[in-house]
Amino acid sequence: MLRLLLLALLQSALLAAGQVTLKISLQQMGAFAWRSEFFARAFGNPWFAVCGLCFGVSSLLWMYIVKHFPLSMAYPLISLSYVMGMLAAVFVFHEQIPAVRWVGLALIMMGVILVVQR
């Protein structure tokens, strides 16, 4: 069980890092448009490359997790990425988080604790 939790933490951290680097890259690229110029800026942006790397490694790790652990235990642990994403919103993007979202985060954490119980 500890091995699954550690792998899920790593996989969730990679997912959250992918989302953070995606947001950073999008902030640098200007307004979104379905135009070749926008996508040229995207593929020339190093943060966008890091984003792809994080998502790619996260997907490979997820494949390993799904192969070796029960899905009923592994899948709920992905919600750890929500916790990490919320913390990134606070510490990286300096967002103000209302109390109700912190309560939701606490409920997610309680759910994770219940899932990993034997």
N, C-alpha and C positions, 0 to 999 in steps of 0.2 A: 504494500500500500504506500509506503514512504517513497518508493521508486516512482510510482505513478504520480504522486503529488509533486515530486521534484521535477519530473518531466513536464507535467502540466504547468508548473510555474514558469519553466523556461519557455515553453511554447506560448504561453500567455504573454510573457514579457516580449517575445519576438513579435507577436500580433500587435501589442500596444505600441512597440517601437515602430512598426510599419505604419500604423495610423498616425503617429506623431510626425514621422518623417514625411509622410504623404501630405499632411497639413502644412508643414514647413515649406515643402516644395511648391505646393499650390499657392501659398502666400507670395512666393517669389515670382510666380509666372504671370501674374496679372489676371484679368477677367477670363473666365472659362469661355471657350468658343469651340465649336465643332469645325475648326479650321486647321489646316496643315501647319500654320505658323505656331499655334498654341502647342500642338503635339511635338513640333521641333524643339520648342523651349522645354517641354517636359522631358524629352529624351536627352537633352543636353544639360539637365539639371542634376548635379551630383546627389542631392537629397532624394530625388526621385529614384535614382539608382539604388541608394541605400534602402529605400522603401521596398523596392522589388526584391532585393536580397533578403530583407527581413521576412517578407511574405513567403518567399521561396523556401527558406530554411524552416520557417514555421510549418509550412505545408509538408515538408519531408518529415519533420518530427511528428506531426500529427498522424501521418501514415504509419509510422512506427508505433505510436501509442494505440491507434485503432487496431492494429494487427495483434498486439500483445496484451491488451487489457480489455475488460468488458466495457462495451460502449455505454452501458447504463451508468457506469462510474466515471468514465473518461469524459463524456460529452458535457455533463454539468460543470466540470472543472474548467472548461473554456471561459466560464463566466468570470474567472479570475482576471481575464483581460479587461473586463469592464472596470474592475477595481483599479487596475494599473492605468487605464485610460483616464479615469477620473483624477487620479493623483497627478498624472501628466498635465491634465487641464489646469490644475492648480499651480504646480511647480514650474512647468515649462511655458504655458500660455497665460498664466496669472489670471485665470478666470475666477469669478466669485461663484461659489456653489451654494445654492439654497439648502436649508436644513433638511427639507424633505428628500433631497437627493442623497444626503449623507445617511438618512434613515434607510433608503433603498439600498445603499451600498452595504450597510450593516446587515440587512436581510439577505443579500447575496452571500456575504461572508458566513452567515449562520447556515445557509443552505449548503455551502461548500463543506463546512464542518460536518453537517449531517451526512452528506454523501460519502465522505471518507471514513465514517465510523464503520466498524465491523459489525 
